[in-house]
């Protein structure tokens, strides 16, 4: 696998990041080094080894499906940049 | 009488406040004065709650019930990735700079209910991603033992605040060593509890299967005391374990002859600084002389731990940090449409290391690569857990250095992410296996910098590692204070 600026572009798009060209070059070199380091995991025999789930062995925790208090609307909206009555306002979803 | 902050402990302060020998208000005034005097250079704090802390101290001084609480009047600093209602919580990131949470983290709430006085928020690597606190978007924190060195990270602000003497206790979070490694670098005690021992409610998530909150203190007793206050099941975090929480601080004394210590050979092998090896080996020899049994232990898959950790931690981080899109809270970049707003907000709000980890995590989870990276790492994690389970059939605790070196120079590793990641080599395993670990100061290198010794115990074995740490503390004798005090 080649880790160049195109690779960084592809992953950045998935991660919703917009990167400058000089950032892309530096990140490509960093990512190449780390991904090569990750390749050592190929040496481990994982035949019949299940993936780790909860490491302490806790299973599903359930609660009664009952109404309880939740964050009041004014507090939920207090940290956003723009609101309209009880709603978050965002820029238009479909570009021109 | 002048209060000597560097000599106070949490337990001693609470006793003195309860008996009326110490006024909580005078202590808070001294603490705030000390922060004003030294924090411009030290850089441990991102926010100081002067007015609120003074009010709380007055309340404690005038309320006999509050003065009997286990942490009555004790000033505590908390890492700025723990939410405190109505106070800015940045996680060291520009993207959360405008964020003021509507709720308080359970661990912080429990401290306050136990009589502690929240004094402020401490610096950290952005979203707790880093080993030196150099990734903070806001300021540099220096090591109280040597201002040219890093304090470690990511809980570097909490470690520096405790080591410098301004507070006797602080909270940090530990995803791959972020409590224990800065504790080692700053010469203080740092405890990462068993996964699920302490509620993560109100902790800004980094890697949810690895994150734990824990104390940084100057004594083992104080670490035990704070743990007993913050631990326990919490309906707001369903990963907390429904098990009783002992009063760890009341059961710390033990005899070395009852202790079987496993020494993983690689922990004192290549890559470990000779000074670090010398100090840890000396303490092990003293423990043996005192009657402890030492056994060499093999953890066959440990050499793969750092790679496993960085696959899993970045994968979970990329998922957790997807929530920062500028819509509901935090920084929002002005844009013409929604897709641009997401991308511009995230690109403008996140720092370099966070972007690097989001990209890595996104890639290892992406279609076509998931099985080869994330899936495989989770299988290796299973093998690592088995290695530890096997080891704890034969020994009570595992002991080795907390980090392969003492505090490195500011700027030394910032251009080499992989080298920075490798400084976590001895700490990440406890997070991957969910086990409790503690770092306790055990000596100094030739330059006078603190060396930390790490003790890892079986799941829910906090009492065991605290007792072993207490033994080492007694064998070692008084440590510190850092020269800045």
HADDOCK unambig.tbl for C-alpha pairs under 7 A between the chains (distance, minus, plus):
assign (segid A and resid 11 and name CA) (segid B and resid 359 and name CA) 6.08 0.50 0.50
assign (segid A and resid 11 and name CA) (segid B and resid 362 and name CA) 6.67 0.50 0.50
assign (segid A and resid 11 and name CA) (segid B and resid 363 and name CA) 6.14 0.50 0.50
assign (segid A and resid 12 and name CA) (segid B and resid 359 and name CA) 6.34 0.50 0.50
assign (segid A and resid 15 and name CA) (segid B and resid 359 and name CA) 6.66 0.50 0.50
assign (segid A and resid 15 and name CA) (segid B and resid 362 and name CA) 6.28 0.50 0.50
assign (segid A and resid 16 and name CA) (segid B and resid 342 and name CA) 6.54 0.50 0.50
assign (segid A and resid 16 and name CA) (segid B and resid 343 and name CA) 4.90 0.50 0.50
assign (segid A and resid 17 and name CA) (segid B and resid 343 and name CA) 4.80 0.50 0.50
assign (segid A and resid 17 and name CA) (segid B and resid 346 and name CA) 6.03 0.50 0.50
assign (segid A and resid 17 and name CA) (segid B and resid 347 and name CA) 5.37 0.50 0.50
assign (segid A and resid 18 and name CA) (segid B and resid 343 and name CA) 5.43 0.50 0.50
assign (segid A and resid 18 and name CA) (segid B and resid 344 and name CA) 6.38 0.50 0.50
assign (segid A and resid 18 and name CA) (segid B and resid 347 and name CA) 5.58 0.50 0.50
assign (segid A and resid 19 and name CA) (segid B and resid 347 and name CA) 6.79 0.50 0.50
assign (segid A and resid 27 and name CA) (segid B and resid 356 and name CA) 6.69 0.50 0.50
assign (segid A and resid 31 and name CA) (segid B and resid 360 and name CA) 6.98 0.50 0.50
assign (segid A and resid 34 and name CA) (segid B and resid 418 and name CA) 6.33 0.50 0.50
assign (segid A and resid 37 and name CA) (segid B and resid 307 and name CA) 6.77 0.50 0.50
assign (segid A and resid 38 and name CA) (segid B and resid 307 and name CA) 5.24 0.50 0.50
assign (segid A and resid 41 and name CA) (segid B and resid 304 and name CA) 6.53 0.50 0.50
assign (segid A and resid 46 and name CA) (segid B and resid 379 and name CA) 6.32 0.50 0.50
assign (segid A and resid 49 and name CA) (segid B and resid 379 and name CA) 5.82 0.50 0.50
assign (segid A and resid 50 and name CA) (segid B and resid 379 and name CA) 5.69 0.50 0.50
assign (segid A and resid 50 and name CA) (segid B and resid 382 and name CA) 6.97 0.50 0.50
assign (segid A and resid 51 and name CA) (segid B and resid 375 and name CA) 6.76 0.50 0.50
assign (segid A and resid 51 and name CA) (segid B and resid 378 and name CA) 4.65 0.50 0.50
assign (segid A and resid 51 and name CA) (segid B and resid 379 and name CA) 4.12 0.50 0.50
assign (segid A and resid 51 and name CA) (segid B and resid 382 and name CA) 6.15 0.50 0.50
assign (segid A and resid 52 and name CA) (segid B and resid 378 and name CA) 5.18 0.50 0.50
assign (segid A and resid 52 and name CA) (segid B and resid 379 and name CA) 6.01 0.50 0.50
assign (segid A and resid 52 and name CA) (segid B and resid 381 and name CA) 6.03 0.50 0.50
assign (segid A and resid 52 and name CA) (segid B and resid 382 and name CA) 4.90 0.50 0.50
assign (segid A and resid 55 and name CA) (segid B and resid 433 and name CA) 5.98 0.50 0.50
assign (segid A and resid 55 and name CA) (segid B and resid 434 and name CA) 5.92 0.50 0.50
assign (segid A and resid 56 and name CA) (segid B and resid 434 and name CA) 6.60 0.50 0.50
assign (segid A and resid 61 and name CA) (segid B and resid 238 and name CA) 6.18 0.50 0.50
assign (segid A and resid 75 and name CA) (segid B and resid 102 and name CA) 6.32 0.50 0.50
assign (segid A and resid 79 and name CA) (segid B and resid 99 and name CA) 6.13 0.50 0.50
assign (segid A and resid 79 and name CA) (segid B and resid 100 and name CA) 6.83 0.50 0.50
assign (segid A and resid 79 and name CA) (segid B and resid 328 and name CA) 6.48 0.50 0.50
assign (segid A and resid 79 and name CA) (segid B and resid 329 and name CA) 4.66 0.50 0.50
assign (segid A and resid 79 and name CA) (segid B and resid 330 and name CA) 6.79 0.50 0.50
assign (segid A and resid 80 and name CA) (segid B and resid 327 and name CA) 6.46 0.50 0.50
assign (segid A and resid 80 and name CA) (segid B and resid 328 and name CA) 4.79 0.50 0.50
assign (segid A and resid 80 and name CA) (segid B and resid 329 and name CA) 4.63 0.50 0.50
assign (segid A and resid 81 and name CA) (segid B and resid 332 and name CA) 6.87 0.50 0.50
assign (segid A and resid 88 and name CA) (segid B and resid 328 and name CA) 6.97 0.50 0.50
assign (segid A and resid 90 and name CA) (segid B and resid 327 and name CA) 6.69 0.50 0.50
assign (segid A and resid 90 and name CA) (segid B and resid 338 and name CA) 6.65 0.50 0.50
assign (segid A and resid 91 and name CA) (segid B and resid 336 and name CA) 6.15 0.50 0.50
assign (segid A and resid 91 and name CA) (segid B and resid 337 and name CA) 4.92 0.50 0.50
assign (segid A and resid 91 and name CA) (segid B and resid 338 and name CA) 5.19 0.50 0.50
assign (segid A and resid 92 and name CA) (segid B and resid 337 and name CA) 4.92 0.50 0.50
assign (segid A and resid 92 and name CA) (segid B and resid 338 and name CA) 5.82 0.50 0.50
assign (segid A and resid 93 and name CA) (segid B and resid 337 and name CA) 5.77 0.50 0.50
assign (segid A and resid 93 and name CA) (segid B and resid 338 and name CA) 4.98 0.50 0.50
assign (segid A and resid 94 and name CA) (segid B and resid 337 and name CA) 6.79 0.50 0.50
assign (segid A and resid 95 and name CA) (segid B and resid 337 and name CA) 5.69 0.50 0.50
